[in-house]
């Protein structure tokens, strides 16, 4: 296992800026690089202010973890949970006002499948899912759906809520779950209150599979799987976060997944190449990064993620 030393600075912040107009309507399809799926008449993101000393930098961070809860994630979750106290400790040392929430990659998605030899088309679905809801398990003693800086015993709560299990469906949709969290689950009140207009928004995705996110119903052939074709263009998720926060500088994302090429393996299991997450990170630019879930020690990836968020916070524009 390679050892890397990562210096994490003294400031970390994630901020959610208030969008000016109504939420975008999902209207996906096509290949990566497709048009933004906004509804006609949606207000454009606000015109950016002139940058001066009063409009750059942040002191708050709101972080969402999207954790794969499929059957192959047992070892990786154990590794992640073991390093959460370190993550919280570094946040505490930063002096920043932070919030941390957890959801899973599982979504209840409906689609259709066409059967051969006159079998017709029948409705299908992926089964139950959290659909972006921020988790608040009864046994974790969480006063709300997220953890705040001044909560007692934060590391224990964080490790508890992140123990999402391995019973989630096998069609992982981390990008779709992220969008659900900040769109549908805010609109229906589930995650309302998490997002703050003066904080940097940070997203951390942890998965050992490819992203298979859809936003519109699809019809598949009998031999096709949800990850075969027609997923939502990854650029649409970048554009959604731009609209949601109001500016590319106001959000940052880290994907801890299979780097490729092909499958990787470590003492904590194997991971498929996450080509769509790689595309998402590349399209997001300097405020996004990807690291390998097969590195063996997730403390390195988490430390690098915190350093990324710190850097993003320093360049945020309000």
N, C-alpha and C positions, 0 to 999 in steps of 0.2 A: 504494500500500500504506500503510495507517495505521501509524504508529509509536506504540508504547505502552511506557512505562517501568514495569517491575514490580520492586518492591523485595522481595528474598528475604531473609528473616531468617536468624538464626544457628542455628536449631534445626530439624531435620527428623527425624521418626521414623515408622516403620510397624510395628505390632505384631500378631502373631498370637496370640490367646489360645486356650488349650486348652478345647475344649468339654467339658461335663460328661458327656454321654451318648453313645451310639452315633450314627454319622452318619445324617442324614436319608435316607430312601429317596425316589427321584424318582417323582413321581406327578402329572404335569402335565396340561395341557389347559385349554381354556376361554379366557377373555379376561383382559386385565390386571386385577389386583385380585382374582384368585381365591385360594382357600385355600392355605396353606402346604403344600408337598408333603412332609410329614414322616410317617414310618411310625407306626402306632399303638403306643403304649407308649414312644416316644422321650422321654427325660427333657427337661423344660423347661429353657431356659437358666438358669444359676445366678442366684439372687436377688442383686441388686446390693448391694455393700457400702455402708456409710455413707461418704460422701465427706469426706475430710479431706486435709490437706497431704501425707500419705504415700500416698494412693491416686490422685492426679491427676498427669498428665504422664508423659512417656516419654523414653527416651534411645536407643531402638533403632527401626529402621524396616526392614521387609521389603517390597520392591516387586516386583510382577509386571507386566511389559509383555505385553499381548496384541496382537500385530501382525498386521494383515491381510496375507496372502501370496497374494492372488488376482492375476490378470493385470493389473489396472488400477492396481496400487500401486507401480509402479517409481519414479515421480517423488517420491512422498510418502516412500518408504523412504529414498531418497537424501537428502532434506531432513532426515529424522529422524536418520539416521546422522551427518550432518555436525554435528548439535547435541548428540550424546551426550557428547562430551568436556566440554562446558559443564555438562551435567547432573551428571556425576560430580564435576567440580570444585566445584560448589556443595555437593554432599553432603559432600565432603571438608572444606570450609570450615566446615560446620555442627558438626563434632566429634562427630557421632552415629555409632553403630555400625550400619552398614547392610548389607543384602543386596539384590541386584538379579538378577532372572531374566527370561527371555524365553520365551514360547510363541507360537503362531499361532492364527488364527481357524479353521483347518481341522480338521474333525472327520469321522471315518468314521461316517456315520449311515445306518441302514437304514430303508427305508420301502416302501410298496407303491403301485402305480399301477394303476388300473382302465382298461382299454382299451375303446373303444366297439364296438358291433356284435358282441357276443358274444366279444370278444377276451380276456375274463377279467381276472384280477388277477395281476400278476407282481411278484416282489420286485425292489427297486431299492436302490442305495446311492450315496452321494456320492463314493465312492472313498476313497483313503487320506487320513489326517490325523494330526496330532500329538496330537490328543485331550487337550490340556492338558499334555503332557509338557514339562518345562522343557528347553530345548535345550542341548546340549553338543557342538557340531560339533568334529570331530577337528582341524580346522585353526585353532581359536581358542585353543588352549593353556589351556583352562579346567580347573582341578583338580577341579571338581565342577559340578553343574548350575546353579549360581548364582555370582555374583561377590560377594566380601566386601570390606569396607573396607581390610583389610591386604594384599590381593592386589597383586602387582606389575603395572604396566602395565594398570590397570583400564579406562581409556578405550578402549584398543585392543581389549581383549577384548570390551567392551560393543558397540563398533561392529561387530565381527566377528560376534558371535552375533545381533545385530539385523538383519543382512543376510539376511533369511529367504527372499528370492527371490519369484518371482511365479507359481509353478507350483501353488499351493494351489487347492482347489476353489472354485468361484464362489458357493457357498451359505455365506456367512460366518456363523459362530456364535460371536462373541466372548464373550457371556455364558455360553453352554454350555461353551466352552473354559476360561473362568475357573473354573467350577464343577468341571469335570473335574480341573483342576490341584490343587484343594484337597480333592477327594473321592476320585475313582477312582484318581488317580495317587499319592495318599498311601496309600490302602489297598493298592495293589499294590507299594508301595515305591519307585516311580520318583522321586517328588518328596519322599520322606521325609527329614526333617532340615532342610528349608528354613524351616519355620514355627517361630517362637519365641514362647513364652507371654508374654513381657514386651516385645513389640514391637508397634508399630502396623502393621497390614496395609494396604498401598497397592496399588491396581490402576489401571493406565493402559491404556486401550483406544484403539487407533489404527486407523481403518478409513474407507474412502470409500463404504461401502454400508450398507444396512439390516442389522440383526441378524435372523437367521432361526433362532434356537436352539429346538430341540426336546429333550424329555427322554423322551418316550414315542413308540413307533412310530405312524405315521399312514398313512392310505390317501388318496391324492390322485386326482382325476379326471385324465383324459388331458391336458387343457389347463391344469391347475394347476401351479404351481411351489411349492417349499418355503416361499417367502415369502408365499404367498397367504393362508393362514389357519391357525389352530389352533396357533400357536407357544406355547411355555411363557409363562405370565403373567410379566411382568418383576418384579412384586412378589415372586414366589417366589425370585428371585435375591437380592433385598434381604434377605428372610427367611433364606435360606441363609447369607449372610455374617453376619447377626446371630447365628445359631446357631453357626456355625463359630468365631467369635471370642468369643462369649459376651456381647457388648454392642455396641450401635450405635456407641458412641464409639471402639471399638477397630479400626475400619476406615474407609478413605477411598477414593474412586474418582474418576478423571477420565476423561472420554471426549473424544477429539479426533476429530471426525467431522463429517458434514454437518449444519449447524444448521437449514437450511430457512428459510422455506418453499420447498419444491421443491428443485431441483438448484442447487448452487453451483459456481463455476468459478474457478480461479486459474492462475497460471503453472505450477503443479505438477500440473495436471489438474483433473478435475471430481469431484464427490461427490454421491451421493443423500442426501436427507434421512433421518437416522437416527432415526425416530420412536420406536422401541423403546428406544434408548439415552437419548433425551430423557426418556422415561417412567421409566426406571430411575433416572436422576439426580434427577428430581423426587421420586420416592418415597423415595430415600435421604436426602434432606434436606440439612442444612448442610454435611455432610462430603463432599459430592459436587459436581462441577461439570462443565460441558460447554463446549468451545471449538471453533471452526471449523477444520477441516482445510484450508479454503480461504483462511485468513488469509495464506498465502504464506510466512510465516516461523515455523516451528515452535518457534524458540527462545522466542518469547513464550508460547506455550501451555505449553511445558515449565517455564518460570520460574513461571507462574501455578500449575501443578500442584504444584511444590515449595512454593510459598507456602501452598497449600491443605493439603498434608500437614503443614507446620509448625504451622498453626493447629489441625488435628485432633489433632496430638500433644500440644499444650498442654492440650487438654480431655479427654484419654483417662482413663477410669476403670477401675481394676483391682480 
